[in-house]
């Protein structure tokens, strides 16, 4: 592995501390500084992953997710698609975000896969007169289980509750 030289000025006290630390570890000063910088760099990358996880975990509170579940509940009362093809494509993107997001339980992701398949079907059949969603039909194998969604929302609402 090719490496570069980095010259930096540091306070004498820090240099002495690094030298003592290197001697105690039985490694060269260069190896010690390299190890420290590598560890620091890995921690920074880990923080970036944690921030992405925070973003992922915040998705259930996003406007997109709230829009999606509002739309789904509306479809349970009126399963006809009155929207545009682009509306369906936007909903498809949101459903895909739910499915790939790690903060949702697998049983809920499976339910959203039913919605995704139904949206894809309607996108492909757009303009043919077949504009009824099946995921919201009761007593159907393709029906979305709203109880799983309701339970997820209820459990999440009490996740951060503080009991005194």
VOVO-100021 format. One record per residue (C-alpha): residue number from 1; x, y, z. Coordinates in steps of 0.02 Angstrom, whole numbers, plus 50000, padded with zeros to 5 digits. Layout:
% VOVO-100021
+------+-------+-------+-------+
: resi :     x :     y :     z :
+------+-------+-------+-------+
:  NUM :     X :     Y :     Z :
...
+------+-------+-------+-------+
//
This chain:
% VOVO-100021
+------+-------+-------+-------+
: resi :     x :     y :     z :
+------+-------+-------+-------+
:    1 : 50000 : 50000 : 50000 :
:    2 : 50071 : 50168 : 49948 :
:    3 : 50077 : 50299 : 50084 :
:    4 : 50109 : 50485 : 50097 :
:    5 : 50207 : 50584 : 50225 :
:    6 : 50112 : 50709 : 50331 :
:    7 : 50210 : 50842 : 50424 :
:    8 : 50116 : 50927 : 50565 :
:    9 : 50162 : 51042 : 50707 :
:   10 : 50103 : 50989 : 50879 :
:   11 : 50137 : 51055 : 51053 :
:   12 : 50289 : 50980 : 51139 :
:   13 : 50182 : 50911 : 51280 :
:   14 : 50075 : 50814 : 51155 :
:   15 : 50231 : 50749 : 51068 :
:   16 : 50302 : 50689 : 51234 :
:   17 : 50136 : 50605 : 51275 :
:   18 : 50136 : 50516 : 51106 :
:   19 : 50316 : 50460 : 51129 :
:   20 : 50279 : 50390 : 51304 :
:   21 : 50122 : 50304 : 51238 :
:   22 : 50222 : 50228 : 51094 :
:   23 : 50357 : 50166 : 51213 :
:   24 : 50226 : 50086 : 51327 :
:   25 : 50145 : 49999 : 51178 :
:   26 : 50315 : 49945 : 51111 :
:   27 : 50285 : 50023 : 50939 :
:   28 : 50364 : 50164 : 50842 :
:   29 : 50297 : 50340 : 50856 :
:   30 : 50246 : 50334 : 50672 :
:   31 : 50148 : 50172 : 50698 :
:   32 : 50064 : 50242 : 50852 :
:   33 : 50010 : 50403 : 50765 :
:   34 : 49950 : 50301 : 50615 :
:   35 : 49847 : 50189 : 50731 :
:   36 : 49773 : 50341 : 50820 :
:   37 : 49727 : 50425 : 50656 :
:   38 : 49655 : 50264 : 50585 :
:   39 : 49547 : 50238 : 50741 :
:   40 : 49488 : 50419 : 50732 :
:   41 : 49447 : 50402 : 50547 :
:   42 : 49348 : 50241 : 50580 :
:   43 : 49251 : 50328 : 50719 :
:   44 : 49207 : 50470 : 50600 :
:   45 : 49144 : 50345 : 50471 :
:   46 : 49046 : 50257 : 50607 :
:   47 : 48964 : 50422 : 50654 :
:   48 : 48913 : 50445 : 50472 :
:   49 : 48832 : 50273 : 50476 :
:   50 : 48747 : 50317 : 50642 :
:   51 : 48682 : 50478 : 50565 :
:   52 : 48612 : 50379 : 50418 :
:   53 : 48532 : 50258 : 50541 :
:   54 : 48458 : 50408 : 50632 :
:   55 : 48389 : 50468 : 50466 :
:   56 : 48321 : 50294 : 50429 :
:   57 : 48243 : 50285 : 50602 :
:   58 : 48164 : 50455 : 50577 :
:   59 : 48078 : 50404 : 50415 :
:   60 : 47919 : 50348 : 50507 :
:   61 : 47900 : 50530 : 50562 :
:   62 : 47929 : 50599 : 50388 :
:   63 : 47798 : 50688 : 50285 :
:   64 : 47818 : 50556 : 50150 :
:   65 : 47773 : 50412 : 50266 :
:   66 : 47628 : 50507 : 50343 :
:   67 : 47566 : 50549 : 50167 :
:   68 : 47578 : 50366 : 50118 :
:   69 : 47480 : 50297 : 50264 :
:   70 : 47350 : 50436 : 50246 :
:   71 : 47331 : 50390 : 50063 :
:   72 : 47317 : 50205 : 50108 :
:   73 : 47179 : 50238 : 50234 :
:   74 : 47089 : 50344 : 50105 :
:   75 : 47102 : 50200 : 49981 :
:   76 : 47023 : 50083 : 50109 :
:   77 : 46866 : 50191 : 50093 :
:   78 : 46880 : 50228 : 49906 :
:   79 : 46991 : 50102 : 49814 :
:   80 : 46975 : 50186 : 49644 :
:   81 : 47130 : 50273 : 49577 :
:   82 : 47078 : 50450 : 49533 :
:   83 : 47258 : 50511 : 49523 :
:   84 : 47388 : 50528 : 49388 :
:   85 : 47521 : 50404 : 49336 :
:   86 : 47655 : 50517 : 49412 :
:   87 : 47562 : 50512 : 49579 :
:   88 : 47576 : 50322 : 49575 :
:   89 : 47761 : 50333 : 49535 :
:   90 : 47788 : 50450 : 49683 :
:   91 : 47694 : 50331 : 49797 :
:   92 : 47797 : 50186 : 49730 :
:   93 : 47958 : 50277 : 49784 :
:   94 : 47890 : 50303 : 49959 :
:   95 : 47836 : 50121 : 49975 :
:   96 : 48009 : 50066 : 49918 :
:   97 : 48085 : 50176 : 50054 :
:   98 : 47977 : 50088 : 50183 :
:   99 : 48025 : 49916 : 50120 :
:  100 : 48212 : 49951 : 50121 :
:  101 : 48211 : 50047 : 50286 :
:  102 : 48282 : 49948 : 50432 :
:  103 : 48173 : 50027 : 50565 :
:  104 : 48015 : 49941 : 50504 :
:  105 : 47979 : 49764 : 50561 :
:  106 : 47980 : 49628 : 50428 :
:  107 : 47795 : 49587 : 50446 :
:  108 : 47752 : 49768 : 50407 :
:  109 : 47874 : 49770 : 50260 :
:  110 : 47785 : 49618 : 50189 :
:  111 : 47620 : 49711 : 50199 :
:  112 : 47695 : 49859 : 50107 :
:  113 : 47756 : 49740 : 49972 :
:  114 : 47571 : 49705 : 49935 :
:  115 : 47544 : 49892 : 49912 :
:  116 : 47698 : 49904 : 49801 :
:  117 : 47639 : 49761 : 49689 :
:  118 : 47468 : 49841 : 49674 :
:  119 : 47542 : 50011 : 49630 :
:  120 : 47656 : 49930 : 49499 :
:  121 : 47505 : 49839 : 49427 :
:  122 : 47407 : 50000 : 49411 :
:  123 : 47555 : 50092 : 49334 :
:  124 : 47567 : 49954 : 49202 :
:  125 : 47380 : 49951 : 49173 :
:  126 : 47359 : 50140 : 49179 :
:  127 : 47227 : 50202 : 49059 :
:  128 : 47147 : 50032 : 49031 :
:  129 : 46997 : 50066 : 49141 :
:  130 : 47060 : 49946 : 49274 :
:  131 : 47094 : 50075 : 49408 :
:  132 : 47043 : 49989 : 49569 :
:  133 : 47169 : 49949 : 49705 :
:  134 : 47164 : 49772 : 49775 :
:  135 : 47272 : 49796 : 49929 :
:  136 : 47126 : 49879 : 50019 :
:  137 : 46994 : 49749 : 49975 :
:  138 : 46935 : 49652 : 50126 :
:  139 : 46945 : 49462 : 50125 :
:  140 : 47076 : 49457 : 49988 :
:  141 : 47246 : 49373 : 49991 :
:  142 : 47318 : 49536 : 49926 :
:  143 : 47236 : 49639 : 50064 :
:  144 : 47347 : 49750 : 50170 :
:  145 : 47337 : 49706 : 50355 :
:  146 : 47300 : 49875 : 50432 :
:  147 : 47309 : 49797 : 50606 :
:  148 : 47497 : 49772 : 50586 :
:  149 : 47517 : 49954 : 50535 :
:  150 : 47407 : 50013 : 50679 :
:  151 : 47505 : 49909 : 50804 :
:  152 : 47669 : 49977 : 50736 :
:  153 : 47608 : 50156 : 50752 :
:  154 : 47540 : 50126 : 50927 :
:  155 : 47701 : 50043 : 50987 :
:  156 : 47807 : 50179 : 50911 :
:  157 : 47703 : 50314 : 50993 :
:  158 : 47747 : 50244 : 51164 :
:  159 : 47929 : 50205 : 51126 :
:  160 : 47998 : 50366 : 51199 :
:  161 : 47873 : 50388 : 51339 :
:  162 : 47951 : 50429 : 51507 :
:  163 : 47870 : 50351 : 51659 :
:  164 : 47889 : 50439 : 51826 :
+------+-------+-------+-------+
//
